[in-house]
Amino acid sequence: MATRLPLSPAAALAAAGLRSRARERPDVTTLAPPTGPPTAWTSLGELGSALGAVRLVGASRRLRSAPRGDGHVVVDVPGWRAPEVTGAPLRAYLRHLGHDARGWGFGTNLGDPRRDVERLSERILALADGTGSPVALVGWSLGGVIAREVARQHPSAVRRVITYGTPVVGGPAFTAVARAYGDDGAAGRIAERLDVEAPIRVPLTAVFSRRDGIVAWQACIDRTSPDVEHVEVASTHLAMGTDPDVWTIVADRLARTERS
């Protein structure tokens, strides 16, 4: 019987939230393209997602030391079938840092990206016009797809987009909910065509995890946008909304934008 080795000190600190498990991936050319939805074993790991929030306690010091915002508007977009309240913990944290963090204003994301891009675009244009500054967008899963399309259509009104667990290729085809979503591949083909013909011009941060049991992590890799960075975390899909590593990435990138 194999003996399980104990965690190294660094791994133990990361597991407790005291250290980050995130790492930037500057070169994604060597990463494999998606071939299908996450494996059943990976999807099974989502059952333990609630335990991930425990790391917030251990990460409290580094969360408090994150760079502060200067009051610009940040709009948070929920994932597929997720109510708006799922982003409340992250929004509260961002407001604590000085950001004007708001929900997208449309309640539960019912999975109609075309309609949601149109109505969120109207809201973002109004916010940018009212405040005199472009708006930052943060999107989880399908919420990130919507945020990306708003930025594509209205780059002057969007200062930055941060997505986590968001499929940027294949639409729902490379997700565990493809059948429930009724995907025929059309959404993915449209997005891929747009990425070539009208690439997103605002700064993008794409956060992904190999433990994602809902969206194949390979589908979260953006290989076409001219100003995109990738950051890998170690969270399940459902735990990303309360992962302190995701929170610190969001806070850091928002502050970079505001400082610039």
Phi and psi restraints in degrees (value plus and minus 20) as a CYANA .aco file:
   2 ALA   PHI     -90.0   -50.0
   2 ALA   PSI     120.9   160.9
   3 THR   PHI    -112.4   -72.4
   3 THR   PSI     108.8   148.8
   4 ARG   PHI    -102.1   -62.1
   4 ARG   PSI     104.0   144.0
   5 LEU   PHI     -92.9   -52.9
   5 LEU   PSI     122.8   162.8
   6 PRO   PHI     -88.4   -48.4
   6 PRO   PSI     138.6   178.6
   7 LEU   PHI     -86.2   -46.2
   7 LEU   PSI     122.4   162.4
   8 SER   PHI     -88.0   -48.0
   8 SER   PSI     140.3   180.3
   9 PRO   PHI     -75.0   -35.0
   9 PRO   PSI     -61.7   -21.7
  10 ALA   PHI     -84.9   -44.9
  10 ALA   PSI     -62.0   -22.0
  11 ALA   PHI     -87.1   -47.1
  11 ALA   PSI     -57.0   -17.0
  12 ALA   PHI     -85.2   -45.2
  12 ALA   PSI     -62.0   -22.0
  13 LEU   PHI     -84.3   -44.3
  13 LEU   PSI     -60.3   -20.3
  14 ALA   PHI     -86.5   -46.5
  14 ALA   PSI     -60.3   -20.3
  15 ALA   PHI     -83.5   -43.5
  15 ALA   PSI     -52.1   -12.1
  16 ALA   PHI    -103.7   -63.7
  16 ALA   PSI     -26.3    13.7
  17 GLY   PHI      72.3   112.3
  17 GLY   PSI     -25.1    14.9
  18 LEU   PHI     -90.0   -50.0
  18 LEU   PSI     -46.8    -6.8
  19 ARG   PHI    -146.3  -106.3
  19 ARG   PSI     134.3   174.3
  20 SER   PHI    -100.0   -60.0
  20 SER   PSI     124.7   164.7
  21 ARG   PHI    -122.0   -82.0
  21 ARG   PSI     -15.8    24.2
  22 ALA   PHI     -99.0   -59.0
  22 ALA   PSI     129.3   169.3
  23 ARG   PHI    -168.2  -128.2
  23 ARG   PSI     116.9   156.9
  24 GLU   PHI     -92.5   -52.5
  24 GLU   PSI     123.3   163.3
  25 ARG   PHI    -139.5   -99.5
  25 ARG   PSI      64.3   104.3
  26 PRO   PHI     -87.5   -47.5
  26 PRO   PSI     -44.7    -4.7
  27 ASP   PHI    -138.8   -98.8
  27 ASP   PSI      88.2   128.2
  28 VAL   PHI    -124.9   -84.9
  28 VAL   PSI     -16.1    23.9
  29 THR   PHI     -86.4   -46.4
  29 THR   PSI     -44.1    -4.1
  30 THR   PHI    -108.3   -68.3
  30 THR   PSI     -26.3    13.7
  31 LEU   PHI    -100.5   -60.5
  31 LEU   PSI     120.1   160.1
  32 ALA   PHI     -91.4   -51.4
  32 ALA   PSI     128.0   168.0
  33 PRO   PHI     -94.0   -54.0
  33 PRO   PSI     142.2   182.2
  34 PRO   PHI     -90.3   -50.3
  34 PRO   PSI     126.9   166.9
  35 THR   PHI    -140.6  -100.6
  35 THR   PSI     -30.0    10.0
  36 GLY   PHI     151.5   191.5
  36 GLY   PSI    -195.5  -155.5
  37 PRO   PHI     -85.3   -45.3
  37 PRO   PSI     148.8   188.8
  38 PRO   PHI     -78.4   -38.4
  38 PRO   PSI     132.4   172.4
  39 THR   PHI     -86.1   -46.1
  39 THR   PSI     139.5   179.5
  40 ALA   PHI     -80.5   -40.5
  40 ALA   PSI     -56.0   -16.0
  41 TRP   PHI     -85.4   -45.4
  41 TRP   PSI     -62.2   -22.2
  42 THR   PHI     -85.2   -45.2
  42 THR   PSI     -61.7   -21.7
  43 SER   PHI     -83.1   -43.1
  43 SER   PSI     -53.6   -13.6
  44 LEU   PHI     -82.8   -42.8
  44 LEU   PSI     -49.4    -9.4
  45 GLY   PHI     -83.9   -43.9
  45 GLY   PSI     -38.1     1.9
  46 GLU   PHI     -85.7   -45.7
  46 GLU   PSI     -38.2     1.8
  47 LEU   PHI     -83.5   -43.5
  47 LEU   PSI     -45.4    -5.4
  48 GLY   PHI    -116.0   -76.0
  48 GLY   PSI      -3.9    36.1
  49 SER   PHI     -81.2   -41.2
  49 SER   PSI     -55.5   -15.5
  50 ALA   PHI     -81.8   -41.8
  50 ALA   PSI     -47.0    -7.0
  51 LEU   PHI     -89.7   -49.7
  51 LEU   PSI     -41.1    -1.1
  52 GLY   PHI     -83.4   -43.4
  52 GLY   PSI     -48.1    -8.1
  53 ALA   PHI     -84.5   -44.5
  53 ALA   PSI     -39.3     0.7
  54 VAL   PHI     -80.4   -40.4
  54 VAL   PSI     -49.9    -9.9
  55 ARG   PHI     -84.5   -44.5
  55 ARG   PSI     -39.4     0.6
  56 LEU   PHI     -81.0   -41.0
  56 LEU   PSI     -53.7   -13.7
  57 VAL   PHI     -85.3   -45.3
  57 VAL   PSI     -69.6   -29.6
  58 GLY   PHI     -86.4   -46.4
  58 GLY   PSI     -45.3    -5.3
  59 ALA   PHI    -111.1   -71.1
  59 ALA   PSI     -14.4    25.6
  60 SER   PHI     -77.3   -37.3
  60 SER   PSI     -58.7   -18.7
  61 ARG   PHI     -86.4   -46.4
  61 ARG   PSI     -68.2   -28.2
  62 ARG   PHI     -91.9   -51.9
  62 ARG   PSI     -45.9    -5.9
  63 LEU   PHI     -86.9   -46.9
  63 LEU   PSI     -59.7   -19.7
  64 ARG   PHI     -87.9   -47.9
  64 ARG   PSI     -47.7    -7.7
  65 SER   PHI    -109.7   -69.7
  65 SER   PSI     -14.3    25.7
  66 ALA   PHI     -83.8   -43.8
  66 ALA   PSI     131.8   171.8
  67 PRO   PHI     -82.0   -42.0
  67 PRO   PSI     126.3   166.3
  68 ARG   PHI    -110.5   -70.5
  68 ARG   PSI     134.0   174.0
  69 GLY   PHI    -110.8   -70.8
  69 GLY   PSI     155.8   195.8
  70 ASP   PHI    -141.2  -101.2
  70 ASP   PSI       5.5    45.5
  71 GLY   PHI      74.1   114.1
  71 GLY   PSI     -17.2    22.8
  72 HIS   PHI     -87.5   -47.5
  72 HIS   PSI     134.4   174.4
  73 VAL   PHI     -95.1   -55.1
  73 VAL   PSI     115.5   155.5
  74 VAL   PHI    -145.4  -105.4
  74 VAL   PSI     104.6   144.6
  75 VAL   PHI    -129.2   -89.2
  75 VAL   PSI     108.0   148.0
  76 ASP   PHI    -122.4   -82.4
  76 ASP   PSI     107.9   147.9
  77 VAL   PHI    -133.7   -93.7
  77 VAL   PSI     101.8   141.8
  78 PRO   PHI     -94.2   -54.2
  78 PRO   PSI     146.2   186.2
  79 GLY   PHI    -101.8   -61.8
  79 GLY   PSI    -198.5  -158.5
  80 TRP   PHI     -80.3   -40.3
  80 TRP   PSI     108.0   148.0
  81 ARG   PHI      43.4    83.4
  81 ARG   PSI      -6.7    33.3
  82 ALA   PHI    -115.7   -75.7
  82 ALA   PSI     112.4   152.4
  83 PRO   PHI     -90.6   -50.6
  83 PRO   PSI     138.9   178.9
  84 GLU   PHI     -80.0   -40.0
  84 GLU   PSI     -47.8    -7.8
  85 VAL   PHI     -86.7   -46.7
  85 VAL   PSI     -37.4     2.6
  86 THR   PHI     -82.6   -42.6
  86 THR   PSI     -45.0    -5.0
  87 GLY   PHI    -113.3   -73.3
  87 GLY   PSI     -17.6    22.4
  88 ALA   PHI     -80.0   -40.0
  88 ALA   PSI     -62.1   -22.1
  89 PRO   PHI     -81.1   -41.1
  89 PRO   PSI     -63.5   -23.5
  90 LEU   PHI     -85.1   -45.1
  90 LEU   PSI     -62.4   -22.4
  91 ARG   PHI     -83.1   -43.1
  91 ARG   PSI     -59.9   -19.9
  92 ALA   PHI     -82.8   -42.8
  92 ALA   PSI     -60.5   -20.5
  93 TYR   PHI     -83.7   -43.7
  93 TYR   PSI     -64.8   -24.8
  94 LEU   PHI     -85.6   -45.6
  94 LEU   PSI     -57.2   -17.2
  95 ARG   PHI     -84.9   -44.9
  95 ARG   PSI     -56.3   -16.3
  96 HIS   PHI     -80.3   -40.3
  96 HIS   PSI     -52.5   -12.5
  97 LEU   PHI    -103.6   -63.6
  97 LEU   PSI     -24.6    15.4
  98 GLY   PHI      85.0   125.0
  98 GLY   PSI     -12.4    27.6
  99 HIS   PHI    -106.9   -66.9
  99 HIS   PSI     131.2   171.2
 100 ASP   PHI    -111.2   -71.2
 100 ASP   PSI      56.6    96.6
 101 ALA   PHI    -107.4   -67.4
 101 ALA   PSI     110.1   150.1
 102 ARG   PHI    -153.9  -113.9
 102 ARG   PSI     135.4   175.4
 103 GLY   PHI     -95.1   -55.1
 103 GLY   PSI     148.5   188.5
 104 TRP   PHI     -94.2   -54.2
 104 TRP   PSI     -39.0     1.0
 105 GLY   PHI      73.1   113.1
 105 GLY   PSI     -13.4    26.6
 106 PHE   PHI    -140.3  -100.3
 106 PHE   PSI      -3.7    36.3
 107 GLY   PHI      50.4    90.4
 107 GLY   PSI    -162.4  -122.4
 108 THR   PHI     -87.2   -47.2
 108 THR   PSI     117.3   157.3
 109 ASN   PHI     -98.9   -58.9
 109 ASN   PSI      86.2   126.2
 110 LEU   PHI    -107.3   -67.3
 110 LEU   PSI     -20.6    19.4
 111 GLY   PHI      68.5   108.5
 111 GLY   PSI      18.2    58.2
 112 ASP   PHI    -141.6  -101.6
 112 ASP   PSI      58.0    98.0
 113 PRO   PHI     -78.0   -38.0
 113 PRO   PSI     -58.9   -18.9
 114 ARG   PHI     -81.5   -41.5
 114 ARG   PSI     -67.8   -27.8
 115 ARG   PHI     -84.5   -44.5
 115 ARG   PSI     -62.0   -22.0
 116 ASP   PHI     -89.5   -49.5
 116 ASP   PSI     -53.4   -13.4
 117 VAL   PHI     -83.9   -43.9
 117 VAL   PSI     -60.7   -20.7
 118 GLU   PHI     -85.1   -45.1
 118 GLU   PSI     -69.0   -29.0
 119 ARG   PHI     -96.2   -56.2
 119 ARG   PSI     -50.9   -10.9
 120 LEU   PHI     -90.7   -50.7
 120 LEU   PSI     -55.0   -15.0
 121 SER   PHI     -78.4   -38.4
 121 SER   PSI     -64.0   -24.0
 122 GLU   PHI     -80.3   -40.3
 122 GLU   PSI     -62.0   -22.0
 123 ARG   PHI     -88.0   -48.0
 123 ARG   PSI     -62.7   -22.7
 124 ILE   PHI     -85.3   -45.3
 124 ILE   PSI     -60.8   -20.8
 125 LEU   PHI     -82.7   -42.7
 125 LEU   PSI     -60.3   -20.3
 126 ALA   PHI     -86.4   -46.4
 126 ALA   PSI     -61.3   -21.3
 127 LEU   PHI     -85.9   -45.9
 127 LEU   PSI     -63.5   -23.5
 128 ALA   PHI     -84.1   -44.1
 128 ALA   PSI     -59.6   -19.6
 129 ASP   PHI     -89.0   -49.0
 129 ASP   PSI     -60.5   -20.5
 130 GLY   PHI     -91.1   -51.1
 130 GLY   PSI     -54.0   -14.0
 131 THR   PHI    -115.4   -75.4
 131 THR   PSI     -36.8     3.2
 132 GLY   PHI      58.0    98.0
 132 GLY   PSI      -7.8    32.2
 133 SER   PHI    -160.2  -120.2
 133 SER   PSI     127.8   167.8
 134 PRO   PHI     -85.2   -45.2
 134 PRO   PSI     139.7   179.7
 135 VAL   PHI    -127.1   -87.1
 135 VAL   PSI     120.6   160.6
 136 ALA   PHI    -109.7   -69.7
 136 ALA   PSI     124.1   164.1
 137 LEU   PHI    -139.8   -99.8
 137 LEU   PSI     114.8   154.8
 138 VAL   PHI    -143.3  -103.3
 138 VAL   PSI     103.4   143.4
 139 GLY   PHI    -150.3  -110.3
 139 GLY   PSI     115.7   155.7
 140 TRP   PHI    -123.6   -83.6
 140 TRP   PSI     103.5   143.5
 141 SER   PHI      37.8    77.8
 141 SER   PSI    -142.6  -102.6
 142 LEU   PHI     -80.0   -40.0
 142 LEU   PSI     -48.8    -8.8
 143 GLY   PHI     -80.1   -40.1
 143 GLY   PSI     -52.9   -12.9
 144 GLY   PHI     -89.6   -49.6
 144 GLY   PSI     -55.1   -15.1
 145 VAL   PHI     -80.8   -40.8
 145 VAL   PSI     -65.0   -25.0
 146 ILE   PHI     -83.8   -43.8
 146 ILE   PSI     -65.0   -25.0
 147 ALA   PHI     -80.1   -40.1
 147 ALA   PSI     -61.6   -21.6
 148 ARG   PHI     -82.2   -42.2
 148 ARG   PSI     -61.6   -21.6
 149 GLU   PHI     -90.9   -50.9
 149 GLU   PSI     -54.6   -14.6
 150 VAL   PHI     -82.6   -42.6
 150 VAL   PSI     -63.2   -23.2
 151 ALA   PHI     -85.3   -45.3
 151 ALA   PSI     -56.0   -16.0
 152 ARG   PHI     -83.7   -43.7
 152 ARG   PSI     -62.4   -22.4
 153 GLN   PHI     -99.9   -59.9
 153 GLN   PSI     -48.9    -8.9
 154 HIS   PHI    -154.8  -114.8
 154 HIS   PSI      43.9    83.9
 155 PRO   PHI     -82.1   -42.1
 155 PRO   PSI     -48.7    -8.7
 156 SER   PHI     -92.4   -52.4
 156 SER   PSI     -38.8     1.2
 157 ALA   PHI    -118.0   -78.0
 157 ALA   PSI     -25.0    15.0
 158 VAL   PHI    -141.5  -101.5
 158 VAL   PSI     105.3   145.3
 159 ARG   PHI    -109.5   -69.5
 159 ARG   PSI     -49.3    -9.3
 160 ARG   PHI    -188.1  -148.1
 160 ARG   PSI     131.3   171.3
 161 VAL   PHI    -145.6  -105.6
 161 VAL   PSI     110.7   150.7
 162 ILE   PHI    -142.3  -102.3
 162 ILE   PSI     104.1   144.1
 163 THR   PHI    -141.3  -101.3
 163 THR   PSI     130.5   170.5
 164 TYR   PHI    -160.4  -120.4
 164 TYR   PSI     112.0   152.0
 165 GLY   PHI      45.8    85.8
 165 GLY   PSI      10.9    50.9
 166 THR   PHI    -123.9   -83.9
 166 THR   PSI     103.5   143.5
 167 PRO   PHI     -95.7   -55.7
 167 PRO   PSI     100.1   140.1
 168 VAL   PHI    -123.0   -83.0
 168 VAL   PSI     -27.5    12.5
 169 VAL   PHI    -151.0  -111.0
 169 VAL   PSI     126.1   166.1
 170 GLY   PHI      62.6   102.6
 170 GLY   PSI     -23.0    17.0
 171 GLY   PHI      36.6    76.6
 171 GLY   PSI    -158.2  -118.2
 172 PRO   PHI     -96.2   -56.2
 172 PRO   PSI     -24.7    15.3
 173 ALA   PHI     -77.9   -37.9
 173 ALA   PSI     -51.9   -11.9
 174 PHE   PHI    -123.8   -83.8
 174 PHE   PSI      12.9    52.9
 175 THR   PHI    -140.5  -100.5
 175 THR   PSI     141.2   181.2
 176 ALA   PHI     -94.9   -54.9
 176 ALA   PSI     -29.2    10.8
 177 VAL   PHI    -130.3   -90.3
 177 VAL   PSI      -0.3    39.7
 178 ALA   PHI     -77.1   -37.1
 178 ALA   PSI     -63.5   -23.5
 179 ARG   PHI     -85.9   -45.9
 179 ARG   PSI     -63.4   -23.4
 180 ALA   PHI     -84.5   -44.5
 180 ALA   PSI     -51.9   -11.9
 181 TYR   PHI     -97.5   -57.5
 181 TYR   PSI     -38.8     1.2
 182 GLY   PHI      53.0    93.0
 182 GLY   PSI      21.1    61.1
 183 ASP   PHI     -98.6   -58.6
 183 ASP   PSI     114.2   154.2
 184 ASP   PHI    -133.7   -93.7
 184 ASP   PSI     -11.8    28.2
 185 GLY   PHI      71.0   111.0
 185 GLY   PSI     -30.5     9.5
 186 ALA   PHI     -85.5   -45.5
 186 ALA   PSI     -62.0   -22.0
 187 ALA   PHI     -80.8   -40.8
 187 ALA   PSI     -62.3   -22.3
 188 GLY   PHI     -85.1   -45.1
 188 GLY   PSI     -60.4   -20.4
 189 ARG   PHI     -86.0   -46.0
 189 ARG   PSI     -58.2   -18.2
 190 ILE   PHI     -85.0   -45.0
 190 ILE   PSI     -65.6   -25.6
 191 ALA   PHI     -82.1   -42.1
 191 ALA   PSI     -61.6   -21.6
 192 GLU   PHI     -86.0   -46.0
 192 GLU   PSI     -57.8   -17.8
 193 ARG   PHI     -85.5   -45.5
 193 ARG   PSI     -63.0   -23.0
 194 LEU   PHI     -84.7   -44.7
 194 LEU   PSI     -57.1   -17.1
 195 ASP   PHI     -81.8   -41.8
 195 ASP   PSI     -50.8   -10.8
 196 VAL   PHI    -103.0   -63.0
 196 VAL   PSI     -65.3   -25.3
 197 GLU   PHI    -101.1   -61.1
 197 GLU   PSI     -55.0   -15.0
 198 ALA   PHI    -161.2  -121.2
 198 ALA   PSI      49.3    89.3
 199 PRO   PHI     -80.5   -40.5
 199 PRO   PSI     131.2   171.2
 200 ILE   PHI     -91.1   -51.1
 200 ILE   PSI     110.2   150.2
 201 ARG   PHI    -121.7   -81.7
 201 ARG   PSI     -28.6    11.4
 202 VAL   PHI    -107.3   -67.3
 202 VAL   PSI     139.3   179.3
 203 PRO   PHI     -81.4   -41.4
 203 PRO   PSI     115.2   155.2
 204 LEU   PHI    -142.2  -102.2
 204 LEU   PSI     120.7   160.7
 205 THR   PHI    -144.6  -104.6
 205 THR   PSI     100.2   140.2
 206 ALA   PHI    -130.5   -90.5
 206 ALA   PSI      94.9   134.9
 207 VAL   PHI    -120.4   -80.4
 207 VAL   PSI     112.0   152.0
 208 PHE   PHI    -159.2  -119.2
 208 PHE   PSI     144.9   184.9
 209 SER   PHI    -163.8  -123.8
 209 SER   PSI     116.4   156.4
 210 ARG   PHI     -91.8   -51.8
 210 ARG   PSI     -32.3     7.7
 211 ARG   PHI    -110.7   -70.7
 211 ARG   PSI     -16.9    23.1
 212 ASP   PHI     -84.9   -44.9
 212 ASP   PSI      96.0   136.0
 213 GLY   PHI    -118.0   -78.0
 213 GLY   PSI     -16.4    23.6
 214 ILE   PHI    -129.3   -89.3
 214 ILE   PSI     -65.0   -25.0
 215 VAL   PHI    -137.9   -97.9
 215 VAL   PSI     107.4   147.4
 216 ALA   PHI     -77.4   -37.4
 216 ALA   PSI     104.1   144.1
 217 TRP   PHI     -79.2   -39.2
 217 TRP   PSI     -51.1   -11.1
 218 GLN   PHI     -82.9   -42.9
 218 GLN   PSI     -47.2    -7.2
 219 ALA   PHI     -96.1   -56.1
 219 ALA   PSI     -30.7     9.3
 220 CYS   PHI    -108.2   -68.2
 220 CYS   PSI     -21.6    18.4
 221 ILE   PHI    -106.6   -66.6
 221 ILE   PSI     102.4   142.4
 222 ASP   PHI    -116.1   -76.1
 222 ASP   PSI      89.5   129.5
 223 ARG   PHI    -122.1   -82.1
 223 ARG   PSI     -14.5    25.5
 224 THR   PHI    -143.6  -103.6
 224 THR   PSI     -47.9    -7.9
 225 SER   PHI     -86.8   -46.8
 225 SER   PSI     119.0   159.0
 226 PRO   PHI     -94.4   -54.4
 226 PRO   PSI     -40.4    -0.4
 227 ASP   PHI    -152.3  -112.3
 227 ASP   PSI      50.0    90.0
 228 VAL   PHI    -149.6  -109.6
 228 VAL   PSI     122.6   162.6
 229 GLU   PHI    -144.3  -104.3
 229 GLU   PSI     134.1   174.1
 230 HIS   PHI    -140.6  -100.6
 230 HIS   PSI     118.0   158.0
 231 VAL   PHI    -150.9  -110.9
 231 VAL   PSI     108.3   148.3
 232 GLU   PHI    -118.7   -78.7
 232 GLU   PSI     113.0   153.0
 233 VAL   PHI    -138.6   -98.6
 233 VAL   PSI    -198.7  -158.7
 234 ALA   PHI    -141.8  -101.8
 234 ALA   PSI      11.1    51.1
 235 SER   PHI    -116.2   -76.2
 235 SER   PSI     135.9   175.9
 236 THR   PHI     -93.2   -53.2
 236 THR   PSI     148.7   188.7
 237 HIS   PHI     -82.8   -42.8
 237 HIS   PSI     -69.1   -29.1
 238 LEU   PHI     -91.4   -51.4
 238 LEU   PSI     -38.6     1.4
 239 ALA   PHI    -111.6   -71.6
 239 ALA   PSI     -24.8    15.2
 240 MET   PHI     -82.0   -42.0
 240 MET   PSI     -52.5   -12.5
 241 GLY   PHI     -86.2   -46.2
 241 GLY   PSI     -39.1     0.9
 242 THR   PHI    -144.7  -104.7
 242 THR   PSI       2.4    42.4
 243 ASP   PHI    -105.0   -65.0
 243 ASP   PSI      99.3   139.3
 244 PRO   PHI     -81.0   -41.0
 244 PRO   PSI     -47.3    -7.3
 245 ASP   PHI     -87.2   -47.2
 245 ASP   PSI     -61.5   -21.5
 246 VAL   PHI     -83.5   -43.5
 246 VAL   PSI     -63.4   -23.4
 247 TRP   PHI     -79.6   -39.6
 247 TRP   PSI     -64.1   -24.1
 248 THR   PHI     -90.2   -50.2
 248 THR   PSI     -53.0   -13.0
 249 ILE   PHI     -83.6   -43.6
 249 ILE   PSI     -67.3   -27.3
 250 VAL   PHI     -79.5   -39.5
 250 VAL   PSI     -68.2   -28.2
 251 ALA   PHI     -81.5   -41.5
 251 ALA   PSI     -62.3   -22.3
 252 ASP   PHI     -86.1   -46.1
 252 ASP   PSI     -63.9   -23.9
 253 ARG   PHI     -90.2   -50.2
 253 ARG   PSI     -57.3   -17.3
 254 LEU   PHI     -83.8   -43.8
 254 LEU   PSI     -60.7   -20.7
 255 ALA   PHI     -87.7   -47.7
 255 ALA   PSI     -55.4   -15.4
 256 ARG   PHI     -79.8   -39.8
 256 ARG   PSI     -64.4   -24.4
 257 THR   PHI     -83.3   -43.3
 257 THR   PSI     -65.2   -25.2
 258 GLU   PHI     -89.9   -49.9
 258 GLU   PSI     -54.6   -14.6
 259 ARG   PHI     -87.2   -47.2
 259 ARG   PSI     -52.8   -12.8
